[in-house]
Amino acid sequence: MKKYFLTLVMTLVLALGCMGSAFAAESNLVGFVDTQRVLRNHPEMKTTMSVLQLEAQKAQQEFEQKAASLDEKGKAELRQKLTEQVDKKEASLLKPIYDSVRKAIEEVAKAHGITSVVNANAMVYGGMDLTNEVMAKVSGAKK
């Protein structure tokens, strides 16, 4: 009887230990990524930022050329028009970069069985840092 009771207790302890391990594994189902770092290091970001800077300079030059002959309302309208053009160009150039980062995050998270990923600055405690793996995937490197 004593052996039976001891076996039962050991089985329960072992079962609780296994359950604890399962709960510990589930605690890592949240990942985090430093998206700013990933974007800064994206292979296409420098070129894109150069193109956007050139666009902004062209818009500024156009404004300076045309503004001399306009009243305040005309200047405001021209500034608004040029700003919208630059913003539209920025959105069209950055969208593929954002999409590739999002896809890399999804792929890395799925590979680890992670169901939720937040930005690194939102994570207070715990979780799994996926930043380096996402950066490697975005860069085309195999990790």
DSSP file (Angstrom, degrees, kcal/mol; ACC not computed):
  #  RESIDUE AA STRUCTURE BP1 BP2  ACC     N-H-->O    O-->H-N    N-H-->O    O-->H-N    TCO  KAPPA ALPHA  PHI   PSI    X-CA   Y-CA   Z-CA
    1    1 A M     >        0   0    0      0, 0.0     4,-2.5     0, 0.0     5,-0.2   0.000 360.0 360.0 360.0 -40.7    0.0    0.0    0.0
    2    2 A K  H  >  +     0   0    0      1,-0.2     4,-2.4     2,-0.2     5,-0.2   0.896 360.0  48.9 -65.1 -39.3    2.8    2.3    0.9
    3    3 A K  H  > S+     0   0    0      2,-0.2     4,-2.6     1,-0.2    -1,-0.2   0.898 110.4  51.6 -65.6 -40.2    4.5    1.6   -2.5
    4    4 A Y  H  > S+     0   0    0      2,-0.2     4,-2.3     1,-0.2    -2,-0.2   0.926 111.8  46.2 -60.8 -46.0    1.2    2.3   -4.3
    5    5 A F  H  X S+     0   0    0     -4,-2.5     4,-2.4     2,-0.2    -2,-0.2   0.911 113.2  49.3 -64.5 -43.3    0.8    5.6   -2.5
    6    6 A L  H  X S+     0   0    0     -4,-2.4     4,-2.5     2,-0.2    -2,-0.2   0.890 111.2  49.9 -63.3 -40.9    4.4    6.6   -3.2
    7    7 A T  H  X S+     0   0    0     -4,-2.6     4,-2.4     2,-0.2    -1,-0.2   0.904 110.7  50.1 -64.2 -41.8    4.0    5.7   -6.9
    8    8 A L  H  X S+     0   0    0     -4,-2.3     4,-2.3     2,-0.2    -2,-0.2   0.914 111.4  47.9 -63.1 -44.0    0.8    7.7   -7.1
    9    9 A V  H  X S+     0   0    0     -4,-2.4     4,-2.6     2,-0.2    -2,-0.2   0.920 112.5  48.7 -63.6 -44.6    2.5   10.8   -5.5
   10   10 A M  H  X S+     0   0    0     -4,-2.5     4,-2.6     1,-0.2    -2,-0.2   0.889 110.5  51.6 -64.4 -38.5    5.5   10.5   -7.8
   11   11 A T  H  X S+     0   0    0     -4,-2.4     4,-2.7     2,-0.2    -1,-0.2   0.918 111.0  47.7 -63.4 -43.1    3.2   10.2  -10.8
   12   12 A L  H  X S+     0   0    0     -4,-2.3     4,-2.8     2,-0.2    -2,-0.2   0.915 111.8  49.5 -64.1 -42.8    1.3   13.3   -9.7
   13   13 A V  H  X S+     0   0    0     -4,-2.6     4,-2.2     2,-0.2    -2,-0.2   0.923 113.1  47.2 -62.0 -44.1    4.5   15.2   -9.2
   14   14 A L  H  X S+     0   0    0     -4,-2.6     4,-2.2     2,-0.2    -2,-0.2   0.912 112.4  49.5 -63.7 -43.3    5.8   14.2  -12.6
   15   15 A A  H  X S+     0   0    0     -4,-2.7     4,-2.3     1,-0.2    -2,-0.2   0.911 111.5  48.5 -63.4 -42.8    2.5   15.1  -14.2
   16   16 A L  H  X S+     0   0    0     -4,-2.8     4,-2.4     1,-0.2    -1,-0.2   0.878 109.8  53.2 -65.4 -36.6    2.5   18.5  -12.6
   17   17 A G  H  X S+     0   0    0     -4,-2.2     4,-1.9    -5,-0.2    -2,-0.2   0.906 109.5  47.8 -63.2 -42.0    6.1   19.1  -13.7
   18   18 A C  H  X S+     0   0    0     -4,-2.2     4,-2.1     2,-0.2    -2,-0.2   0.892 111.1  50.9 -66.3 -39.2    5.1   18.3  -17.3
   19   19 A M  H  X S+     0   0    0     -4,-2.3     4,-2.5     1,-0.2    -2,-0.2   0.894 108.0  53.3 -65.0 -38.5    2.2   20.7  -17.0
   20   20 A G  H  X S+     0   0    0     -4,-2.4     4,-2.3     1,-0.2    -1,-0.2   0.894 108.3  50.1 -62.0 -39.5    4.5   23.4  -15.7
   21   21 A S  H  X S+     0   0    0     -4,-1.9     4,-2.3     2,-0.2    -1,-0.2   0.890 109.8  50.9 -65.9 -38.7    6.7   22.9  -18.7
   22   22 A A  H  X S+     0   0    0     -4,-2.1     4,-2.0     2,-0.2    -2,-0.2   0.912 111.4  47.2 -65.0 -41.8    3.8   23.1  -21.0
   23   23 A F  H  X S+     0   0    0     -4,-2.5     4,-1.3     2,-0.2    -2,-0.2   0.882 110.6  52.7 -67.0 -37.0    2.7   26.4  -19.4
   24   24 A A  H  < S+     0   0    0     -4,-2.3     4,-0.5     1,-0.2     3,-0.2   0.901 108.9  49.8 -64.5 -40.1    6.2   27.7  -19.6
   25   25 A A  H >< S+     0   0    0     -4,-2.3     3,-1.2     1,-0.2    -1,-0.2   0.891 108.7  52.9 -65.2 -38.1    6.3   27.0  -23.3
   26   26 A E  H >< S+     0   0    0     -4,-2.0     3,-1.8     1,-0.2    -1,-0.2   0.771  94.8  70.1 -68.3 -24.3    3.0   28.8  -23.8
   27   27 A S  T 3< S+     0   0    0     -4,-1.3   100,-0.4     1,-0.3     3,-0.4   0.725  93.8  57.8 -67.1 -18.5    4.3   31.9  -22.0
   28   28 A N  T <  S+     0   0    0     -3,-1.2    -1,-0.3    -4,-0.5    -2,-0.2   0.199  71.1 105.5 -93.7  16.2    6.6   32.4  -25.0
   29   29 A L    <   +     0   0    0     -3,-1.8    87,-1.6    85,-0.1    86,-1.3   0.406  68.4  75.7 -77.5   5.6    3.7   32.6  -27.5
   30   30 A V  E     -a  116   0A   0     -3,-0.4    98,-1.5    85,-0.2     2,-0.3  -0.976  65.6-174.8-115.5 128.3    4.2   36.3  -27.6
   31   31 A G  E     -ab 117 128A   0     85,-3.3    87,-2.4    -2,-0.5     2,-0.3  -0.734   8.4-151.9-113.6 166.5    7.1   37.7  -29.6
   32   32 A F  E     -ab 118 129A   0     96,-2.5    98,-2.8    -2,-0.3    99,-0.6  -0.995   5.2-165.8-140.8 150.8    8.4   41.1  -30.1
   33   33 A V  E     -a  119   0A   0     85,-2.0    87,-2.3    -2,-0.3     2,-1.6  -0.998  25.7-132.6-135.8 134.3   10.3   42.9  -32.8
   34   34 A D     >  -     0   0    0     -2,-0.4     4,-2.1    85,-0.2     3,-0.3  -0.690  31.2-178.4 -81.9  87.3   12.1   46.2  -32.8
   35   35 A T  H  > S+     0   0    0     -2,-1.6     4,-2.8     1,-0.2     5,-0.2   0.820  75.4  57.7 -64.0 -32.5   10.5   47.4  -36.0
   36   36 A Q  H  > S+     0   0    0      2,-0.2     4,-2.6     1,-0.2    -1,-0.2   0.922 108.6  46.4 -63.7 -42.0   12.4   50.7  -36.1
   37   37 A R  H  > S+     0   0    0     -3,-0.3     4,-1.8     2,-0.2    -2,-0.2   0.902 112.5  50.3 -65.7 -41.0   15.7   48.8  -36.1
   38   38 A V  H  < S+     0   0    0     -4,-2.1     4,-0.4     2,-0.2    -2,-0.2   0.932 113.1  46.0 -62.8 -45.2   14.5   46.4  -38.8
   39   39 A L  H >< S+     0   0    0     -4,-2.8     3,-1.1     1,-0.2    -2,-0.2   0.911 110.2  53.0 -65.7 -42.1   13.3   49.3  -41.0
   40   40 A R  H 3< S+     0   0    0     -4,-2.6    -1,-0.2     1,-0.2    -2,-0.2   0.864 115.5  41.6 -59.6 -35.7   16.6   51.2  -40.5
   41   41 A N  T 3< S+     0   0    0     -4,-1.8    -1,-0.2    -5,-0.2    -2,-0.2   0.364  82.8 127.4 -95.3   4.1   18.6   48.1  -41.6
   42   42 A H    X>  -     0   0    0     -3,-1.1     3,-1.5    -4,-0.4     4,-0.6  -0.409  65.6-128.6 -62.6 134.7   16.3   47.2  -44.5
   43   43 A P  T 34 S+     0   0    0      0, 0.0     4,-0.3     0, 0.0    -1,-0.1   0.755 106.3  44.0 -59.9 -25.2   18.4   46.8  -47.6
   44   44 A E  T 3> S+     0   0    0      1,-0.1     4,-2.2     2,-0.1     5,-0.2   0.499  91.0  87.2 -96.1  -4.8   16.1   49.1  -49.6
   45   45 A M  H <> S+     0   0    0     -3,-1.5     4,-2.9     1,-0.2     5,-0.2   0.904  84.8  50.5 -68.2 -42.6   15.7   51.8  -47.0
   46   46 A K  H  X S+     0   0    0     -4,-0.6     4,-2.1     1,-0.2    -1,-0.2   0.930 113.8  45.2 -62.0 -45.0   18.7   54.0  -47.8
   47   47 A T  H  > S+     0   0    0     -4,-0.3     4,-2.3     2,-0.2    -1,-0.2   0.922 114.1  49.6 -63.3 -43.9   17.9   54.1  -51.5
   48   48 A T  H  X S+     0   0    0     -4,-2.2     4,-2.5     1,-0.2    -2,-0.2   0.913 110.3  49.7 -62.8 -43.4   14.3   54.9  -50.8
   49   49 A M  H  X S+     0   0    0     -4,-2.9     4,-2.3     1,-0.2    -1,-0.2   0.871 109.6  52.2 -65.7 -35.5   15.2   57.6  -48.3
   50   50 A S  H  X S+     0   0    0     -4,-2.1     4,-2.2    -5,-0.2    -1,-0.2   0.919 110.2  48.2 -63.9 -43.9   17.5   59.2  -50.9
   51   51 A V  H  X S+     0   0    0     -4,-2.3     4,-2.4     1,-0.2    -2,-0.2   0.912 112.7  48.6 -62.8 -42.6   14.7   59.1  -53.5
   52   52 A L  H  X S+     0   0    0     -4,-2.5     4,-2.4     2,-0.2    -2,-0.2   0.885 109.7  51.6 -66.4 -38.0   12.3   60.7  -51.0
   53   53 A Q  H  X S+     0   0    0     -4,-2.3     4,-2.1     2,-0.2    -1,-0.2   0.903 110.2  49.3 -64.6 -40.3   14.8   63.4  -50.1
   54   54 A L  H  X S+     0   0    0     -4,-2.2     4,-2.5     2,-0.2    -2,-0.2   0.904 109.8  52.0 -64.0 -42.3   15.3   64.2  -53.8
   55   55 A E  H  X S+     0   0    0     -4,-2.4     4,-2.4     1,-0.2    -2,-0.2   0.920 109.6  49.1 -59.1 -45.0   11.5   64.4  -54.2
   56   56 A A  H  X S+     0   0    0     -4,-2.4     4,-2.3     1,-0.2    -1,-0.2   0.889 110.7  50.3 -63.9 -39.6   11.3   66.8  -51.3
   57   57 A Q  H  X S+     0   0    0     -4,-2.1     4,-2.6     2,-0.2    -2,-0.2   0.912 110.3  49.7 -65.2 -42.2   14.0   69.0  -52.7
   58   58 A K  H  X S+     0   0    0     -4,-2.5     4,-2.7     2,-0.2    -2,-0.2   0.917 111.3  49.4 -61.4 -43.2   12.3   69.1  -56.1
   59   59 A A  H  X S+     0   0    0     -4,-2.4     4,-2.6     1,-0.2    -2,-0.2   0.909 110.8  50.0 -63.0 -41.8    9.1   70.1  -54.4
   60   60 A Q  H  X S+     0   0    0     -4,-2.3     4,-2.5     2,-0.2    -2,-0.2   0.913 111.6  48.3 -63.1 -43.0   10.8   72.8  -52.5
   61   61 A Q  H  X S+     0   0    0     -4,-2.6     4,-2.3     2,-0.2    -2,-0.2   0.917 111.5  49.6 -63.5 -43.7   12.5   74.1  -55.7
   62   62 A E  H  X S+     0   0    0     -4,-2.7     4,-2.4     1,-0.2     5,-0.3   0.915 110.9  50.4 -61.5 -42.5    9.1   74.1  -57.5
   63   63 A F  H  X S+     0   0    0     -4,-2.6     4,-2.8     1,-0.2    -2,-0.2   0.936 110.6  48.8 -60.9 -46.1    7.5   76.0  -54.6
   64   64 A E  H  X S+     0   0    0     -4,-2.5     4,-0.7     1,-0.2    -1,-0.2   0.866 112.6  48.7 -63.4 -36.3   10.3   78.6  -54.6
   65   65 A Q  H  < S+     0   0    0     -4,-2.3     4,-0.2     1,-0.2    -1,-0.2   0.910 121.8  32.4 -68.9 -42.4   10.0   79.1  -58.3
   66   66 A K  H >< S+     0   0    0     -4,-2.4     3,-0.9    -5,-0.2    -2,-0.2   0.733 104.8  72.1 -89.3 -23.1    6.2   79.5  -58.4
   67   67 A A  H >< S+     0   0    0     -4,-2.8     3,-1.8    -5,-0.3    -1,-0.2   0.800  83.5  69.3 -67.3 -29.5    5.6   81.1  -55.0
   68   68 A A  T 3< S+     0   0    0     -4,-0.7    -1,-0.2     1,-0.3    -2,-0.1   0.828 103.3  43.7 -59.6 -31.8    7.0   84.5  -56.0
   69   69 A S  T <  S+     0   0    0     -3,-0.9     2,-0.3    -4,-0.2    -1,-0.3   0.321 103.1  85.5 -96.8   9.3    4.1   85.1  -58.4
   70   70 A L  S <  S-     0   0    0     -3,-1.8     2,-0.1    -4,-0.1    -3,-0.0  -0.791  70.5-128.1-113.1 152.6    1.4   83.9  -56.0
   71   71 A D     >  -     0   0    0     -2,-0.3     4,-2.6     1,-0.1     5,-0.2  -0.263  46.9 -86.9 -81.3-178.7   -0.6   85.5  -53.2
   72   72 A E  H  > S+     0   0    0      1,-0.2     4,-2.3     2,-0.2     5,-0.2   0.881 129.7  49.6 -60.5 -40.4   -0.8   83.9  -49.7
   73   73 A K  H  > S+     0   0    0      2,-0.2     4,-2.4     1,-0.2    -1,-0.2   0.921 111.9  48.6 -65.3 -43.3   -3.8   81.7  -50.6
   74   74 A G  H  > S+     0   0    0      2,-0.2     4,-2.6     1,-0.2    -2,-0.2   0.884 110.9  50.9 -63.0 -39.5   -2.0   80.6  -53.8
   75   75 A K  H  X S+     0   0    0     -4,-2.6     4,-2.8     2,-0.2    -1,-0.2   0.910 110.3  49.4 -64.0 -42.0    1.1   79.8  -51.9
   76   76 A A  H  X S+     0   0    0     -4,-2.3     4,-2.4     2,-0.2    -2,-0.2   0.911 112.5  47.2 -64.0 -42.0   -0.8   77.8  -49.3
   77   77 A E  H  X S+     0   0    0     -4,-2.4     4,-2.6     2,-0.2    -2,-0.2   0.915 113.4  48.0 -65.8 -42.7   -2.6   75.8  -52.1
   78   78 A L  H  X S+     0   0    0     -4,-2.6     4,-2.7     2,-0.2     5,-0.2   0.921 111.8  49.8 -63.9 -43.2    0.7   75.2  -53.9
   79   79 A R  H  X S+     0   0    0     -4,-2.8     4,-2.5     1,-0.2    -2,-0.2   0.920 112.0  48.7 -59.9 -44.2    2.3   74.0  -50.7
   80   80 A Q  H  X S+     0   0    0     -4,-2.4     4,-2.4     2,-0.2    -2,-0.2   0.923 112.3  48.4 -61.6 -45.4   -0.6   71.7  -50.0
   81   81 A K  H  X S+     0   0    0     -4,-2.6     4,-1.9     1,-0.2    -2,-0.2   0.928 114.2  45.1 -62.1 -46.9   -0.5   70.3  -53.5
   82   82 A L  H  X S+     0   0    0     -4,-2.7     4,-2.3     1,-0.2    -1,-0.2   0.884 112.0  52.4 -67.3 -38.3    3.3   69.7  -53.4
   83   83 A T  H  X S+     0   0    0     -4,-2.5     4,-2.7    -5,-0.2    -1,-0.2   0.916 109.1  49.9 -62.8 -42.9    3.1   68.2  -49.9
   84   84 A E  H  X S+     0   0    0     -4,-2.4     4,-2.4     2,-0.2    -1,-0.2   0.885 109.7  51.7 -63.0 -38.6    0.4   65.7  -51.0
   85   85 A Q  H  X S+     0   0    0     -4,-1.9     4,-2.2     2,-0.2    -2,-0.2   0.927 112.2  45.3 -64.0 -44.5    2.6   64.7  -54.0
   86   86 A V  H  X S+     0   0    0     -4,-2.3     4,-2.6     2,-0.2    -2,-0.2   0.915 113.5  50.2 -65.4 -42.5    5.6   64.0  -51.8
   87   87 A D  H  X S+     0   0    0     -4,-2.7     4,-2.5     2,-0.2    -2,-0.2   0.895 110.4  50.0 -62.4 -40.1    3.4   62.1  -49.3
   88   88 A K  H  X S+     0   0    0     -4,-2.4     4,-2.2     2,-0.2    -1,-0.2   0.914 111.8  47.7 -65.1 -42.6    1.9   60.0  -52.0
   89   89 A K  H  X S+     0   0    0     -4,-2.2     4,-2.1     2,-0.2    -2,-0.2   0.912 111.5  51.6 -63.4 -42.6    5.3   59.2  -53.4
   90   90 A E  H  X S+     0   0    0     -4,-2.6     4,-2.5     1,-0.2     5,-0.2   0.932 110.1  48.3 -60.3 -46.9    6.5   58.3  -49.9
   91   91 A A  H  X S+     0   0    0     -4,-2.5     4,-1.8     1,-0.2    -1,-0.2   0.900 111.7  49.6 -62.0 -40.8    3.6   56.0  -49.3
   92   92 A S  H  < S+     0   0    0     -4,-2.2    -1,-0.2     1,-0.2    -2,-0.2   0.845 115.4  43.3 -69.7 -32.2    4.1   54.2  -52.6
   93   93 A L  H  X S+     0   0    0     -4,-2.1     4,-0.5    -5,-0.2    -2,-0.2   0.839 117.1  44.4 -80.8 -33.3    7.8   53.7  -52.0
   94   94 A L  H  X S+     0   0    0     -4,-2.5     4,-2.8    -5,-0.2     5,-0.3   0.755  95.2  77.2 -83.6 -24.3    7.6   52.6  -48.4
   95   95 A K  H  X S+     0   0    0     -4,-1.8     4,-2.8    -5,-0.2     5,-0.2   0.912  94.3  48.1 -55.4 -48.3    4.6   50.2  -48.8
   96   96 A P  H  > S+     0   0    0      0, 0.0     4,-2.1     0, 0.0    -1,-0.2   0.872 112.8  50.0 -62.2 -33.4    6.7   47.4  -50.3
   97   97 A I  H  X S+     0   0    0     -4,-0.5     4,-2.1    -3,-0.2    -2,-0.2   0.949 112.4  45.8 -67.7 -48.3    9.3   47.8  -47.6
   98   98 A Y  H  X S+     0   0    0     -4,-2.8     4,-2.6     1,-0.2     5,-0.2   0.898 112.7  52.1 -60.2 -40.7    6.6   47.7  -44.8
   99   99 A D  H  X S+     0   0    0     -4,-2.8     4,-2.4    -5,-0.3    -1,-0.2   0.902 108.7  49.3 -63.9 -40.9    5.0   44.7  -46.6
  100  100 A S  H  X S+     0   0    0     -4,-2.1     4,-2.2     2,-0.2    -1,-0.2   0.880 112.0  48.9 -67.5 -36.3    8.2   42.7  -46.7
  101  101 A V  H  X S+     0   0    0     -4,-2.1     4,-2.5     2,-0.2    -2,-0.2   0.930 111.7  48.9 -66.9 -44.7    8.9   43.4  -43.0
  102  102 A R  H  X S+     0   0    0     -4,-2.6     4,-2.4     1,-0.2    -2,-0.2   0.911 111.7  49.1 -61.2 -42.2    5.4   42.3  -42.1
  103  103 A K  H  X S+     0   0    0     -4,-2.4     4,-2.5     2,-0.2    -1,-0.2   0.912 110.8  50.2 -64.5 -42.0    5.7   39.1  -44.1
  104  104 A A  H  X S+     0   0    0     -4,-2.2     4,-2.6     2,-0.2     5,-0.2   0.904 109.8  51.1 -63.0 -41.2    9.1   38.4  -42.5
  105  105 A I  H  X S+     0   0    0     -4,-2.5     4,-2.6     1,-0.2     5,-0.2   0.932 110.9  48.6 -60.4 -46.2    7.6   38.9  -39.0
  106  106 A E  H  X S+     0   0    0     -4,-2.4     4,-2.5     1,-0.2    -2,-0.2   0.918 113.0  47.3 -60.8 -44.3    4.7   36.5  -39.8
  107  107 A E  H  X S+     0   0    0     -4,-2.5     4,-2.0     2,-0.2    -2,-0.2   0.915 114.1  45.7 -66.3 -43.6    7.1   33.8  -41.2
  108  108 A V  H  X S+     0   0    0     -4,-2.6     4,-1.2     2,-0.2    -1,-0.2   0.918 113.5  50.1 -65.9 -42.7    9.5   34.0  -38.3
  109  109 A A  H >X>S+     0   0    0     -4,-2.6     5,-2.9    -5,-0.2     3,-0.6   0.933 110.7  49.0 -61.6 -46.2    6.6   34.0  -35.7
  110  110 A K  H ><5S+     0   0    0     -4,-2.5     3,-1.1     1,-0.2    -1,-0.2   0.885 105.8  57.8 -61.4 -38.1    5.0   31.0  -37.4
  111  111 A A  H 3<5S+     0   0    0     -4,-2.0    -1,-0.2     1,-0.3    -2,-0.2   0.801 112.5  41.2 -62.3 -28.1    8.3   29.1  -37.4
  112  112 A H  H <<5S-     0   0    0     -4,-1.2    -1,-0.3    -3,-0.6    -2,-0.2   0.405 115.0-114.0 -98.2   0.3    8.4   29.5  -33.6
  113  113 A G  T <<5 +     0   0    0     -3,-1.1     2,-0.4    -4,-0.5    -3,-0.2   0.774  62.6 155.7  72.3  25.1    4.8   28.8  -33.0
  114  114 A I      < -     0   0    0     -5,-2.9    -1,-0.3    -6,-0.2   -84,-0.1  -0.725  27.5-172.8 -90.7 132.1    4.2   32.4  -31.9
  115  115 A T        +     0   0    0    -86,-1.3     2,-0.4    -2,-0.4   -85,-0.2   0.654  68.4  38.9 -99.2 -18.1    0.7   33.6  -32.2
  116  116 A S  E     -a   30   0A   0    -87,-1.6   -85,-3.3    -7,-0.1     2,-0.4  -0.998  58.2-174.2-137.7 137.0    1.1   37.3  -31.3
  117  117 A V  E     -a   31   0A   0     -2,-0.4     2,-0.3   -87,-0.2   -85,-0.2  -0.998   7.9-177.1-131.2 132.2    3.9   39.8  -32.0
  118  118 A V  E     -a   32   0A   0    -87,-2.4   -85,-2.0    -2,-0.4     2,-0.1  -0.792  38.7 -86.1-120.8 165.7    4.2   43.3  -30.6
  119  119 A N  E >>  -a   33   0A   0     -2,-0.3     3,-2.1   -87,-0.2     4,-0.7  -0.469  42.3-118.0 -68.6 144.4    6.6   46.1  -31.2
  120  120 A A  G >4 S+     0   0    0    -87,-2.3     3,-1.0     1,-0.3   -86,-0.2   0.830 112.2  58.7 -57.0 -36.3    9.6   45.8  -28.8
  121  121 A N  G 34 S+     0   0    0      1,-0.2    -1,-0.3   -88,-0.2   -87,-0.1   0.635 102.4  55.7 -72.7  -9.6    8.8   49.1  -27.1
  122  122 A A  G <4 S+     0   0    0     -3,-2.1     2,-0.5     2,-0.0    -1,-0.2   0.626  87.1  93.5 -90.9 -15.5    5.4   47.7  -26.1
  123  123 A M    <<  +     0   0    0     -3,-1.0     3,-0.1    -4,-0.7   -91,-0.0  -0.674  43.8 171.8 -84.1 123.8    6.9   44.6  -24.4
  124  124 A V        +     0   0    0     -2,-0.5     2,-0.3     1,-0.4    -1,-0.2   0.820  66.1   0.0 -96.3 -40.5    7.5   45.1  -20.7
  125  125 A Y  S    S-     0   0    0      0, 0.0    -1,-0.4     0, 0.0     2,-0.1  -0.994 107.2  -4.2-153.9 141.1    8.4   41.6  -19.6
  126  126 A G        +     0   0    0     -2,-0.3   -98,-0.1     1,-0.1   -99,-0.0  -0.308  66.1 113.5  80.3-158.9    8.9   38.2  -21.1
  127  127 A G        -     0   0    0   -100,-0.4     2,-0.5     1,-0.1   -96,-0.2  -0.088  68.6 -79.3  78.5 178.0    8.2   37.3  -24.7
  128  128 A M  E     -b   31   0A   0    -98,-1.5   -96,-2.5  -100,-0.1     2,-0.6  -0.979  33.8-129.6-123.3 126.2   10.7   36.2  -27.4
  129  129 A D  E     +b   32   0A   0     -2,-0.5   -96,-0.2   -98,-0.2     4,-0.2  -0.639  30.2 170.1 -77.6 117.5   12.8   38.7  -29.3
  130  130 A L     >  +     0   0    0    -98,-2.8     4,-2.5    -2,-0.6     5,-0.2   0.332  44.7 107.1-105.9   3.3   12.4   38.0  -33.0
  131  131 A T  H  > S+     0   0    0    -99,-0.6     4,-2.7     1,-0.2     5,-0.2   0.897  78.1  46.0 -55.6 -51.6   14.2   41.1  -34.3
  132  132 A N  H  > S+     0   0    0      1,-0.2     4,-2.2     2,-0.2    -1,-0.2   0.890 114.3  48.4 -63.0 -39.7   17.5   39.5  -35.5
  133  133 A E  H  > S+     0   0    0      2,-0.2     4,-2.3     1,-0.2    -1,-0.2   0.891 111.9  49.4 -67.9 -38.5   15.7   36.7  -37.3
  134  134 A V  H  X S+     0   0    0     -4,-2.5     4,-2.7     2,-0.2     5,-0.2   0.920 110.7  50.4 -65.0 -43.2   13.3   39.1  -39.0
  135  135 A M  H  X S+     0   0    0     -4,-2.7     4,-2.0    -5,-0.2     6,-0.2   0.904 111.0  49.3 -61.4 -40.9   16.3   41.3  -40.0
  136  136 A A  H  X>S+     0   0    0     -4,-2.2     5,-1.9    -5,-0.2     4,-0.6   0.912 112.1  47.8 -64.5 -42.0   18.0   38.2  -41.5
  137  137 A K  H ><5S+     0   0    0     -4,-2.3     3,-0.8     1,-0.2    -2,-0.2   0.905 111.8  49.5 -66.6 -41.3   14.9   37.2  -43.4
  138  138 A V  H 3<5S+     0   0    0     -4,-2.7    -1,-0.2     1,-0.2    -2,-0.2   0.871 110.1  51.6 -64.4 -36.8   14.4   40.7  -44.7
  139  139 A S  H 3<5S-     0   0    0     -4,-2.0    -1,-0.2    -5,-0.2    -2,-0.2   0.586 117.6-114.5 -76.9  -9.9   18.0   40.8  -45.9
  140  140 A G  T <<5S+     0   0    0     -3,-0.8    -3,-0.2    -4,-0.6     2,-0.2   0.452  70.4 138.1  90.7   0.8   17.6   37.5  -47.6
  141  141 A A      < -     0   0    0     -5,-1.9     2,-0.5    -6,-0.2    -1,-0.3  -0.525  53.8-125.3 -79.9 146.9   20.0   35.7  -45.3
  142  142 A K              0   0    0     -2,-0.2    -1,-0.1     1,-0.1    -5,-0.0  -0.803 360.0 360.0 -91.9 128.1   19.1   32.2  -44.2
  143  143 A K              0   0    0     -2,-0.5    -1,-0.1   -10,-0.1    -6,-0.0   0.385 360.0 360.0-119.0 360.0   19.1   31.8  -40.4
